[in-house]
Amino acid sequence: MAPTLNHPTGVTFVDDGHNPVHVDAATYYGGGEAFTRSRTYSHSHIHGYIPKRTPLFEEDTHMRARRMSHDEKSVTGPRRFLIDVEETIRVVLEQEDTDGDFQISITDAGPKMMALGTATSNGFKTFDVRGTYMLSNLLQELALARDHGRKRIVLDEARLSENPVDRLSRMIKNSFWHSLTRRIDGDGLEIITADPKNRTGRVQPRIYVPYGEPAMAEYYRKVAREKPHMNLDVQVLPPKPDDAVFVKSLNSKPGLLALAMNEVDDGKGGRTLKGIPFIVPGARFNELYNWDSYFISLGLLVDGQVTMAKGMVDHFIFEIKHYGKILNGSRSYYLCRTQPPFLTDMALQIYNQLDRSDVESNRQWLKRAIQAAIKEYHTIWVAEPRIDPKTGLSRYRPDGLGIPPETEATHFTHILEPYAEKHGISVLEFSEKYNNGVLKEPALDEYFLHDRAVRESGHDTTYRFEKRCANLGTIDLQALLYKYEVDIGTAIREVFDDELELEEEFDLAPFPPSVEAYRNPYRECSTSRLQNSEEWFERADHRREMIDKYLWNENKKLYFDYDTVLEKQSLYESVTAFWALWAGCASEEQCWKLVSQSLKRFEVLGGLVSGTEESRGKISLDRPNRQWDYPYAWPPHQIMTWVGLERYGYLEDAQRLSYRFLYMMTTAFVDFNGVVPEKFDAVKLSHLVDAEYGNQGLDFKMVPREGFGWMNSAYQVGLSFLTTHMRRAVATCTSPEIVFGSSANLENAVAQAAHAATDPLGLAMESLDIDSLPA
């Protein structure tokens, strides 16, 4: 039965100034409702008659004849439906959402078919909408119409059967980025101060302002006075805000860290401050993150949002100036930690897309970014304790004390229980006494040293790093720092005429690195001389030599992490070995060996897994899955490898891998109500993962609002690698084993394709006109 139409009797609902079909929701639903006099088949509406198409047998709608591809199509133009928004939402959820999660997915057991009244008949005639994809799109469109205050709509069928690649890409560009946008100022504080990771029981909004920014501190005090309902607590940090003892003292009063602001007119003849907008990852991560922001910026650049990406670099420059580093995230409990460094590539990519009308302004902006990167390089990455002077390799090795407060309450219970039993107290009591320094446990100190390092690496957590991360010179970090050195040298030579003055004072790290050089207390001051490209290229050459010496394994044709304490390679096979291609530090021969002999170890149906199954080891109740191990696939690993392969001329491999990942993303989008999660199980092609943190980006009702930051980017960037044929194939959810003709899996793929012809997805795809898809 079609949902009831509750529009005024005796009139026809029309939408004369109809917008193009595939536009953002604000444009499509932003207009008002219009009525005209009725000229329909009868006036029975006046007497309360609700038109419907009678089922073949009473209410057995599932017994209707299947609509086949050769059925008669509309000859009067595109089909449009006349819909009562609230009533149709009720009926769709009641009939199709059998698991009650406010989403329509392939796991729901509804009939996957609903009759909707056509607009041309004023709702008298109906047409069946079928399949998971079209019904979930219907639910999404109804939710969006409700958002814009619409009670009744005329809905184009084309929005329900829209090419899923086009739909997802459009939603990312026009909707998801907007929903993930935050700003730290009086207008944006109430949204950004919310912290799902705060488990202190104290939810008072708090902002920490860096030392040396009195105007900013006064601005936030004024906001607190003008908005007393917020109960905003404004605190000013000391000159050295990353002291481990001080940072631990903030654990009981966590807060947001202030970021960069612009001075603007206040509209009253004066001046005020306004926060620079930025993108957050989403879900429980409601603040600015370090390496997430790099991958997010790649997607923003694809979508033409250069100003937004530029603003995120401005925040990183601010963080390096005031907090000493690009922070893991912009919360107080992250003050001791950074994350994988991407600032130079991020800044250069943005610089290349800036408006050319103001060359000098662009040059000054890049200068600030490169200056900040040089400071971060010398004071963080090649300074102790992160540098290993003997090998010259850098490590993830942050300072800090106690148990990381941002983790879930039970995350470390299995680690702490033996210590609590040893002292005859509860885990909670032991945690408090250990954090306060009452109980000393050196072995536990060592454990948390490595745990903090894992979090700084961005790969939290993985068996690759368990109980050893702070000792490892990882291939990913060495590749990133090699890229820093090359980027800085290139920028100085090409943009700054081979001379760059450093305006902020800090110590320059010794070069070449050695134990003796680092023992010498003398350090050259940053302002004592100009920087030139030659010294940076020398640093890059030296690092490449160290990478080849300590990390390359000729027998296994792969890069491995190097344990600086045990003085040997750690033979965990990680896909980050391919970051050497992204950075350009592998030789052509090494690249050929990586691609021809090692790539297959990581390639599965859904793309690249984080590490090999063999390296991960057996999983059991006592040894559960870790989210950065096999079989999970993450956007950073995919993007870095795609770009690296393309850089060395292996474009076909990059296209195949990007197709695999986008195929997995698109099938999840089609089958699960538009979901765009944080990560995937690339072997099972599933976003329903059982790793320690579960998954993010799944908790939405009716319509996805945000996706997930770097997964959004992976889709937009990945599409740029696909040919027209590949894009059309992924839009119809064609298995990569069919597209690329893998003989080993072709039989299974054909069976999979045959099944698709009879499942709800196959039915939903019937209306997809392949020939009309964009090139």
C-alpha positions in Angstrom: 0.0 0.0 0.0 1.2 3.5 -0.9 1.7 5.8 2.1 -1.2 8.2 2.8 -1.2 11.5 1.0 -2.4 14.2 3.3 -2.3 17.2 1.0 -5.3 19.6 0.7 -8.3 18.1 -1.0 -9.3 19.1 -4.4 -5.9 20.5 -5.4 -2.9 19.2 -7.2 0.6 19.5 -5.7 3.0 20.9 -8.3 6.6 22.2 -8.3 6.8 24.4 -11.3 10.3 25.8 -10.9 11.9 22.5 -10.5 15.6 22.4 -9.9 18.0 20.0 -11.6 17.8 16.5 -10.1 21.3 15.8 -8.9 22.0 18.8 -6.7 22.6 19.3 -3.0 19.6 18.9 -0.7 19.5 22.7 0.2 19.0 23.5 -3.5 16.6 20.6 -4.2 14.4 21.0 -1.1 15.0 24.7 -0.4 11.9 26.0 -2.3 8.4 26.2 -0.9 5.3 24.1 -1.6 2.9 25.1 -4.4 -0.7 24.1 -5.2 -3.0 24.5 -8.1 -6.7 23.6 -8.7 -7.3 19.9 -9.2 -7.9 18.3 -12.5 -7.3 14.7 -11.5 -9.2 11.5 -12.3 -11.9 12.0 -9.7 -12.9 14.1 -6.8 -12.9 11.2 -4.4 -10.1 12.7 -2.4 -12.7 15.1 -1.1 -14.5 12.3 0.6 -11.3 10.9 2.2 -10.6 8.2 -0.4 -6.8 7.4 -0.5 -5.8 6.1 -3.9 -3.8 2.9 -4.0 -2.8 0.1 -6.3 -4.5 -3.0 -5.0 -2.1 -5.9 -4.4 -2.6 -9.2 -6.2 -3.9 -10.8 -3.0 -5.1 -8.6 -0.1 -2.0 -7.1 1.6 0.6 -9.5 0.1 2.6 -6.8 -1.7 5.5 -9.2 -2.1 3.4 -11.2 -4.5 3.5 -8.5 -7.2 5.1 -9.5 -10.5 8.7 -8.6 -10.7 9.5 -5.6 -12.9 11.9 -6.7 -15.7 14.3 -4.7 -17.7 12.1 -5.0 -20.8 9.1 -3.6 -19.0 7.5 -0.5 -20.5 9.3 2.7 -19.5 7.8 6.1 -18.9 7.3 7.9 -22.2 6.1 11.2 -20.8 9.4 12.1 -19.2 11.2 11.3 -16.0 9.1 9.7 -13.3 8.4 11.8 -10.2 6.6 10.9 -7.0 4.2 12.9 -4.9 5.1 12.2 -1.3 3.9 13.1 2.2 7.2 13.3 4.1 6.3 12.2 7.6 3.8 9.6 6.7 6.2 8.0 4.2 9.0 8.0 6.7 6.7 6.2 9.2 5.7 3.6 6.6 9.2 3.0 5.3 10.7 2.4 8.8 7.7 0.3 9.9 7.9 -1.9 6.8 11.6 -2.1 5.9 13.7 -1.3 9.0 13.2 -4.6 10.7 16.2 -4.3 13.0 15.2 -0.9 14.3 18.4 1.0 13.5 16.7 3.7 11.4 18.6 2.5 8.3 17.6 0.3 5.4 20.3 -2.2 4.6 20.6 -5.7 3.1 20.4 -7.2 6.6 16.9 -5.9 7.0 14.2 -8.5 6.3 11.5 -6.2 4.8 9.9 -6.9 1.4 12.2 -4.3 -0.2 9.4 -2.9 -2.2 7.1 0.1 -1.7 4.5 1.8 -3.9 4.7 5.5 -4.3 2.0 7.8 -5.9 3.2 9.4 -9.1 3.1 13.2 -9.3 1.5 13.3 -12.8 -1.5 11.4 -11.4 -1.7 13.5 -8.3 -0.9 10.4 -6.3 -3.7 8.3 -7.9 -1.5 5.9 -9.8 1.5 4.3 -8.1 4.8 2.8 -9.0 6.9 0.4 -7.1 10.3 1.4 -5.7 12.3 -1.7 -5.2 15.6 -2.9 -3.6 17.7 -1.9 -0.7 19.6 0.9 -2.6 16.5 2.7 -3.8 14.6 2.3 -0.6 17.5 3.5 1.5 17.9 6.5 -0.8 14.2 7.2 -0.4 14.6 7.2 3.4 17.6 9.5 3.0 15.7 11.9 0.8 12.8 12.0 3.2 15.1 12.9 6.1 16.7 15.7 4.0 13.3 17.0 3.1 12.3 17.0 6.7 15.5 18.9 7.6 14.4 21.7 5.2 10.9 21.9 6.7 9.1 20.2 3.9 5.8 18.4 4.6 5.2 17.3 1.1 7.6 16.9 -1.9 7.7 16.0 -5.5 10.6 13.6 -5.7 12.4 12.6 -8.8 12.8 8.8 -9.2 16.3 9.7 -10.6 17.4 10.7 -7.1 16.5 7.2 -5.9 18.3 5.4 -8.7 21.2 7.8 -9.0 24.5 6.3 -10.0 26.0 5.4 -6.6 29.4 6.7 -7.5 28.0 10.1 -8.5 25.7 10.2 -5.4 28.5 9.4 -2.9 31.0 11.8 -4.5 28.3 14.5 -4.6 27.4 13.9 -0.9 31.0 14.2 0.1 31.6 17.4 -1.8 28.3 19.2 -1.0 27.3 17.8 2.4 29.9 15.7 4.3 32.6 18.4 4.3 30.2 21.0 5.5 28.9 18.7 8.4 32.5 18.1 9.5 33.5 21.7 9.5 34.3 23.3 12.9 35.4 26.7 14.1 36.8 27.7 17.5 35.3 31.0 18.4 32.1 32.3 20.1 29.9 31.0 17.3 31.5 27.5 17.1 32.5 26.7 20.7 29.3 24.9 21.7 29.8 22.3 19.0 33.6 21.9 19.2 33.9 21.7 23.0 31.8 18.5 23.1 34.3 15.7 23.7 33.0 12.1 23.5 36.4 10.9 24.8 36.0 12.8 28.1 35.3 10.2 30.8 36.1 12.4 33.9 32.4 12.9 34.6 33.0 16.6 34.4 31.5 18.1 31.2 32.2 21.8 31.8 33.4 23.3 28.5 37.0 24.5 28.8 39.4 26.1 26.5 43.2 26.5 27.0 44.7 29.5 25.4 48.5 29.5 24.7 50.9 31.8 26.5 51.7 35.0 24.6 48.2 35.4 23.1 46.5 38.0 25.5 44.1 39.3 22.9 42.8 35.7 22.3 42.5 35.0 26.1 40.5 38.2 26.5 38.3 37.3 23.5 37.3 34.0 25.1 36.7 35.6 28.5 34.3 38.0 26.7 32.6 35.0 25.1 32.2 33.4 28.5 30.7 36.6 29.9 28.3 37.0 27.0 27.2 33.4 27.0 26.9 32.5 30.7 24.8 29.4 29.8 27.9 27.8 28.4 29.7 28.0 31.8 32.9 28.3 29.7 36.2 28.0 31.7 39.0 29.9 30.1 42.6 29.0 31.1 46.0 30.3 29.9 48.8 27.8 29.5 52.3 28.3 30.8 55.2 29.1 28.4 56.1 25.4 28.2 52.8 23.7 27.9 54.1 20.2 27.0 55.9 19.5 30.2 54.8 15.9 31.1 54.0 16.6 34.8 51.9 19.6 33.8 50.1 17.8 31.1 49.2 14.9 33.5 47.8 17.5 35.9 45.3 18.5 33.3 43.8 14.9 33.0 41.1 15.7 35.6 40.2 18.9 33.7 40.5 18.2 30.0 39.8 20.9 27.5 40.0 22.2 24.0 43.2 23.9 22.8 42.8 27.3 21.1 43.8 27.4 17.4 44.6 30.2 14.9 42.2 33.1 14.5 41.8 36.0 12.1 41.1 39.6 13.1 38.0 40.8 11.3 35.5 43.7 11.5 32.9 43.2 14.2 30.2 45.0 12.3 30.1 47.8 14.9 33.1 49.8 13.7 35.6 47.8 15.7 37.7 44.7 15.4 37.2 41.2 16.8 38.6 37.7 16.4 37.1 34.9 14.3 38.2 31.3 14.2 39.6 29.8 11.0 37.4 26.8 10.0 38.8 23.3 9.7 37.6 19.7 9.1 37.4 17.1 11.9 37.6 13.4 11.2 34.1 12.8 12.6 32.3 10.5 15.1 34.1 10.6 18.4 37.0 12.6 17.0 35.6 16.1 17.3 38.8 18.2 17.1 41.7 19.0 14.7 43.9 16.0 14.1 47.4 15.9 12.6 47.7 13.2 9.9 44.0 12.9 9.4 44.1 16.5 8.3 46.7 15.8 5.6 44.5 13.1 3.9 41.4 15.2 4.4 43.1 18.1 2.7 43.8 15.9 -0.4 40.0 15.4 -0.7 39.4 19.0 -0.2 41.7 20.0 -3.0 40.0 17.5 -5.3 36.7 19.2 -4.4 38.1 22.7 -4.9 38.1 23.7 -1.3 41.6 25.2 -1.3 40.8 27.9 1.3 39.6 25.3 3.8 42.8 23.2 3.3 44.9 26.3 3.6 43.3 27.2 6.9 44.3 23.8 8.3 47.9 24.5 7.5 47.5 27.9 9.3 46.4 25.9 12.4 49.5 23.7 12.2 51.8 26.7 12.0 50.0 28.1 15.1 50.4 24.8 16.9 54.1 24.6 16.2 54.6 28.1 17.4 52.6 27.8 20.6 52.5 24.1 21.5 55.9 23.1 20.1 54.6 20.6 17.6 51.7 19.7 15.4 49.6 17.9 18.0 48.1 14.5 17.8 44.8 16.4 18.3 43.8 19.8 19.7 42.9 18.6 23.2 44.8 19.1 26.4 45.7 15.4 26.8 47.5 15.5 23.4 50.0 18.2 24.4 53.0 15.8 24.6 52.2 13.9 21.4 52.5 14.6 17.7 51.7 12.3 14.7 53.2 11.3 11.4 54.6 14.5 9.7 53.0 15.7 6.5 53.2 19.5 6.7 55.6 20.1 3.8 53.7 18.1 1.2 50.4 19.5 2.5 51.6 23.1 2.2 53.2 22.6 -1.2 50.1 21.0 -2.7 48.0 23.8 -1.4 50.5 26.5 -2.6 50.3 25.1 -6.1 46.6 25.6 -6.2 46.4 29.1 -4.6 45.0 32.0 -6.6 47.9 33.3 -8.8 46.7 36.9 -8.6 48.7 37.6 -5.4 52.0 35.8 -5.9 53.8 37.6 -3.1 51.1 36.8 -0.5 51.2 33.1 -1.5 55.0 33.2 -1.2 54.8 34.6 2.3 52.3 32.0 3.3 54.5 29.2 2.1 57.4 30.8 3.9 55.6 30.6 7.2 54.7 27.0 6.6 58.3 26.0 5.6 59.7 27.9 8.6 57.3 26.1 10.9 58.2 22.7 9.4 61.9 23.4 9.9 61.3 24.2 13.5 59.3 21.0 14.0 62.0 19.0 12.2 64.8 20.2 14.4 63.1 20.4 17.7 61.0 17.2 17.5 62.0 14.7 14.8 65.8 15.0 14.9 66.0 16.0 18.6 66.3 13.6 21.5 64.5 11.5 22.6 63.0 10.8 19.2 66.3 10.6 17.4 68.6 7.6 17.8 72.0 9.3 17.4 73.8 6.0 16.6 71.8 5.2 13.5 70.4 8.6 12.7 66.9 7.1 12.5 64.0 9.0 14.1 61.4 7.3 16.2 57.9 7.8 17.6 58.9 8.4 21.2 56.8 11.1 23.0 57.1 12.3 26.5 54.2 11.6 29.0 53.3 10.1 32.3 50.6 7.7 33.4 47.7 6.1 31.6 46.5 7.9 28.4 43.2 9.5 29.6 41.5 9.7 26.2 41.1 5.9 25.9 37.9 4.0 26.7 37.6 3.2 30.4 38.3 -0.6 30.1 40.9 -0.4 27.4 43.9 -1.2 29.7 42.1 -3.4 32.2 43.8 -6.5 31.1 47.2 -4.8 31.5 46.5 -3.3 34.9 44.8 -6.3 36.5 48.0 -8.2 37.4 49.4 -5.1 39.0 46.2 -4.4 40.9 46.2 -8.0 42.2 49.9 -7.7 43.2 49.0 -4.8 45.4 45.7 -6.3 46.6 43.6 -3.4 45.4 41.0 -2.8 42.6 42.0 -1.8 39.1 40.4 1.7 39.6 42.3 2.3 42.8 45.6 1.0 41.3 45.1 3.3 38.3 44.7 6.4 40.5 47.7 5.6 42.7 49.9 4.7 39.7 48.9 7.9 37.9 49.6 10.0 41.0 53.0 8.4 41.5 52.1 6.7 44.8 52.9 3.3 43.3 56.0 2.8 41.1 56.0 0.1 38.4 59.0 0.5 36.0 57.7 -2.3 33.8 54.4 -0.5 33.4 56.2 2.8 32.7 58.0 1.0 29.8 54.7 -0.4 28.6 53.1 3.1 28.5 56.2 4.6 26.8 55.5 2.2 23.9 51.8 2.7 24.1 52.2 6.5 23.8 54.5 5.9 20.9 51.9 3.7 19.2 49.4 6.5 19.5 51.9 9.1 18.1 52.5 6.8 15.1 48.8 7.0 14.3 48.6 3.2 14.1 46.9 2.6 17.4 46.9 -0.3 17.8 48.9 -3.1 16.1 51.0 -6.1 17.0 53.7 -4.6 14.8 54.4 -2.0 17.6 53.3 -3.9 20.7 55.8 -3.2 23.6 58.5 -1.9 21.2 57.2 1.1 19.2 59.3 3.7 21.0 62.5 1.8 20.0 61.6 1.4 16.3 63.0 3.5 13.5 59.9 2.8 11.3 60.0 2.9 7.5 56.9 5.2 7.4 58.6 7.8 9.6 61.9 7.7 7.8 60.1 8.1 4.4 58.1 11.0 5.7 61.2 12.8 7.0 63.0 12.1 3.8 60.1 13.9 2.0 60.4 16.7 4.5 64.0 17.2 3.7 63.5 17.1 0.0 60.4 19.4 0.1 62.2 22.0 2.3 65.3 21.9 0.0 63.1 22.2 -3.1 61.0 25.1 -1.7 64.2 27.0 -0.6 65.7 26.6 -4.0 62.7 27.1 -6.2 60.6 29.6 -4.3 63.0 31.5 -2.0 66.1 31.9 -4.3 68.1 29.4 -2.3 68.0 31.5 0.9 65.6 31.3 3.8 65.8 33.3 7.0 64.4 31.7 10.2 62.8 34.2 12.4 62.1 32.1 15.5 65.0 31.1 17.7 65.5 27.4 18.4 68.4 24.9 18.4 69.5 23.3 15.2 70.2 19.6 15.5 73.7 18.3 14.7 74.4 16.9 11.3 75.5 14.3 10.4 74.0 12.6 13.4 76.3 10.7 15.8 76.5 9.8 19.4 79.4 12.2 19.9 77.6 15.1 18.2 74.5 14.7 20.3 76.6 14.4 23.5 78.1 17.8 22.8 75.9 20.4 24.5 76.7 23.1 21.9 73.9 23.8 19.4 73.8 26.2 16.5 71.0 28.8 16.8 68.4 28.9 14.1 68.8 32.6 13.5 72.6 32.6 13.2 72.6 32.0 9.4 70.4 31.6 6.4 69.1 28.2 5.3 70.0 26.9 1.8 68.9 23.9 -0.3 72.2 22.1 -0.3 72.2 21.2 3.4 68.6 19.9 3.1 69.4 17.7 0.1 72.5 16.4 2.0 70.2 15.5 4.9 67.9 13.7 2.5 70.8 11.8 0.9 72.1 10.7 4.3 68.6 9.5 5.4 68.2 7.5 2.2 71.5 5.8 2.9 70.4 5.0 6.4 67.1 3.7 5.1 68.9 1.4 2.7 71.4 0.3 5.4 69.0 -0.4 8.3 65.5 -0.9 6.8 65.8 -2.5 3.3 65.9 -6.3 3.3 67.2 -7.5 0.0 66.2 -11.1 0.7 62.6 -10.3 1.4 62.4 -7.5 -1.1 60.7 -5.2 1.5 61.5 -2.4 3.9 61.2 -3.3 7.6 61.3 -1.3 10.9 64.6 -1.2 12.7 64.8 -1.8 16.4 67.4 0.7 17.7 67.7 -1.2 21.1 68.0 -4.7 19.8 69.9 -3.4 16.8 68.1 -5.6 14.2 65.2 -5.4 11.9 61.7 -6.1 13.2 60.4 -8.6 10.6 56.7 -7.5 10.7 55.6 -7.0 7.1 53.8 -3.7 6.9 52.2 -2.0 3.9 53.9 1.3 5.0 56.9 -0.1 3.2 55.3 1.4 0.1 55.5 4.9 1.6 59.1 4.9 0.4 57.6 5.1 -3.1 55.4 8.1 -2.1 58.4 9.8 -0.7 60.7 8.9 -3.6 63.5 7.4 -1.5 63.4 4.0 -3.2 65.6 3.3 -6.2 64.0 2.1 -9.5 65.3 -1.4 -8.7 63.9 -1.4 -5.2 60.5 -0.2 -6.5 60.4 -3.0 -9.1 61.1 -5.6 -6.4 58.5 -4.1 -4.1 55.9 -4.2 -6.9 56.7 -7.4 -8.5 57.4 -9.5 -5.4 56.0 -7.9 -2.3 52.8 -6.1 -3.3 50.9 -9.4 -3.6 51.5 -10.1 0.1 49.2 -7.1 0.9 46.7 -7.1 -1.9 43.3 -8.6 -1.2 39.8 -8.2 -2.8 39.2 -4.9 -1.1 42.6 -3.2 -1.6 45.6 -3.3 0.7 45.6 -4.7 4.2 47.8 -3.0 6.9 50.0 -6.0 7.3 50.3 -9.7 6.4 48.3 -12.4 8.1 51.6 -14.2 8.9 53.1 -11.2 10.6 50.0 -10.6 12.7 50.0 -14.1 14.0 47.1 -16.2 15.3 44.1 -14.5 16.9 42.4 -15.9 20.0 40.4 -14.8 23.0 43.7 -13.9 24.8 45.1 -12.3 21.6 42.4 -10.3 19.9 42.5 -8.5 16.6 44.1 -5.1 16.5 42.6 -2.6 14.1 45.8 -1.7 12.3 46.6 -5.3 11.5 45.4 -7.8 8.9 42.6 -7.9 7.6 41.9 -4.2 8.0 42.3 -1.6 5.3 42.7 2.1 6.0 42.6 5.2 3.7 46.1 6.5 4.4 47.7 3.2 3.3 45.7 3.1 0.1 46.3 6.7 -0.9 50.0 6.7 -0.1 50.5 3.5 -2.2 48.4 4.7 -5.1 50.4 7.9 -5.3 53.7 6.1 -4.8 53.0 3.6 -7.6 52.0 6.4 -10.0 55.1 8.3 -9.2 57.3 5.4 -10.3 55.3 4.7 -13.4 53.1 1.8 -12.2 49.8 3.4 -13.0 48.0 0.2 -13.8 48.8 -1.2 -10.4 47.6 2.1 -8.8 44.4 1.9 -10.8 43.7 -1.7 -9.8 44.3 -1.0 -6.1 42.2 2.1 -6.1 39.4 0.2 -7.9 39.5 -2.5 -5.3 39.1 0.0 -2.5 36.4 2.1 -4.2 34.5 -1.1 -5.0 34.5 -2.0 -1.3 33.4 1.5 -0.4 30.7 1.7 -3.1 29.1 -1.7 -2.2 29.0 -0.7 1.5 27.4 2.6 0.4 24.8 0.8 -1.7 24.0 -2.0 0.7 24.1 -0.2 4.0 22.1 3.1 3.7 25.0 5.2 2.5 27.6 4.3 5.2 31.1 5.7 4.9 33.1 4.3 7.8 36.5 4.9 9.3 38.0 1.6 8.1 37.1 -1.8 6.5 37.8 -5.5 6.8 39.2 -5.7 3.2 39.1 -9.5 3.1 35.4 -9.8 4.0 34.5 -6.5 2.3 32.8 -5.4 5.5 32.7 -2.3 7.6 31.3 -4.4 10.5 34.7 -5.0 12.2 35.5 -6.7 15.5 38.7 -4.9 16.4 39.2 -3.3 19.7 37.6 0.1 18.9 34.9 -1.2 16.6 34.3 1.2 13.7 33.4 4.9 13.4 31.0 6.6 11.1 28.2 4.1 11.5 26.0 5.8 14.1 23.5 7.9 12.1 19.8 7.9 11.6 18.1 7.7 8.2 20.8 9.7 6.3 24.6 9.8 6.6 25.7 13.3 7.6 29.4 13.2 7.7 30.9 10.0 6.4 34.4 9.9 7.9 37.1 12.4 7.1 39.9 10.5 5.4 37.5 7.8 4.0 35.7 10.7 2.2 39.0 11.8 0.8 40.0 8.3 -0.3 36.9 8.2 -2.5 37.4 11.5 -4.1 41.2 10.9 -4.7 40.6 7.3 -5.8 38.1 8.4 -8.5 40.9 10.5 -10.0 42.8 7.2 -10.7 40.0 5.4 -12.5 39.3 5.3 -16.2 35.8 5.9 -17.6 35.4 2.2 -17.9 36.4 1.6 -14.3 34.2 4.3 -13.0 31.2 2.8 -14.8 32.1 -0.7 -13.5 32.4 0.4 -9.9 29.1 2.2 -10.2 27.4 -1.2 -11.0 29.4 -2.8 -8.2 31.3 -5.1 -10.5 33.8 -7.2 -8.7 37.5 -6.3 -9.3 38.1 -10.0 -10.2 35.8 -9.6 -13.2 37.2 -6.1 -14.2 40.8 -7.2 -14.0 40.3 -10.8 -15.0 42.0 -12.7 -12.2 41.8 -16.3 -13.3 42.3 -17.5 -9.8 39.1 -15.9 -8.5 37.1 -15.6 -11.7 34.9 -18.5 -11.0 33.9 -17.1 -7.6 33.4 -13.6 -9.0 31.1 -15.0 -11.8 29.0 -16.7 -9.1 28.9 -13.5 -7.1 27.7 -11.6 -10.2 25.0 -14.2 -10.8 23.8 -13.8 -7.3 23.7 -10.0 -7.8 21.1 -10.4 -10.5 18.6 -11.8 -8.0 19.4 -9.9 -4.8 18.0 -6.5 -3.9 21.1 -4.7 -5.2 20.6 -6.3 -8.6 17.0 -5.1 -8.7 18.1 -1.6 -7.6 20.6 -1.4 -10.4 18.1 -2.2 -13.1 17.3 1.5 -13.5 20.9 2.5 -13.9 21.6 3.6 -17.4 25.3 2.8 -18.0 25.4 4.8 -21.3 24.4 8.0 -19.5 27.1 7.9 -16.9 29.7 10.7 -17.1 33.1 10.1 -18.6 
